[in-house]
C-alpha cells in the first residue's frame, strides 16, 4: 500500500490574527454618568492661580 503524504502544517502569516487572543480582552468600563452624579470630575478645575499663566494678558 502507498503511504499517504503528510499534510503540511498551516503557517499563519497574518500577525494580527496570530496575536489577536493576546490583546483583545474584554474590559469593564466605569459609568461616567453615575460618577458625574456623585461629583467625580476627571480634571479638577481651578488648581492654579493666574500668576502661573505667563501667556494670560492681564488688562
N, C-alpha and C positions, 0 to 999 in steps of 0.2 A: 504494500500500500504506500502511496505517496504521502509524504509529510506535508502538513498544512503550513503555509507561510505565516509567521507571527505578525499580527497587526502592529504597525508602528505606533508608538505612544504619541498621544496628542500633545503638541507643543503649543502653549499659549503665548502668542506674540503680542497680544493686547495687554499692555501693562495696566490699563485702567481696570479691566476685568480681573486681572491677576491679583491686584491689591485691593479690590473692592470690599472684601469682607473685613479687612483690617481697619478701614477708615469709616465706612458707612455704618454707624451705630445709632440707635435711637437715643434721643435725649429728652429729658423733661424740661419744659420751659416754665419760667416764672410768669405768673399772671400779672401783667403790668397794671391793669385796671384796678385789681384788688390792692396792689401796693400803693397806687396813687390815692386811693380812698383812705388808706392807713396813714398817709402823709409822707411816704418814702419818695425821695427825689434822687435821681442818679447823680446829678450835678448840683451841688449846693450853690445857691445864689448869694451874692453879697459877701464873699470871702475876703475881698481886697478893697482897700480904700482907693481913692483917686490918686494918691501920692505915688503909687506904684505903676501908674499908667503914663509913661512919658509922651505917648503919642496923643493923649487927650488934650485938646486945646481948651484950657480954662479961660473963659472970656471975662 
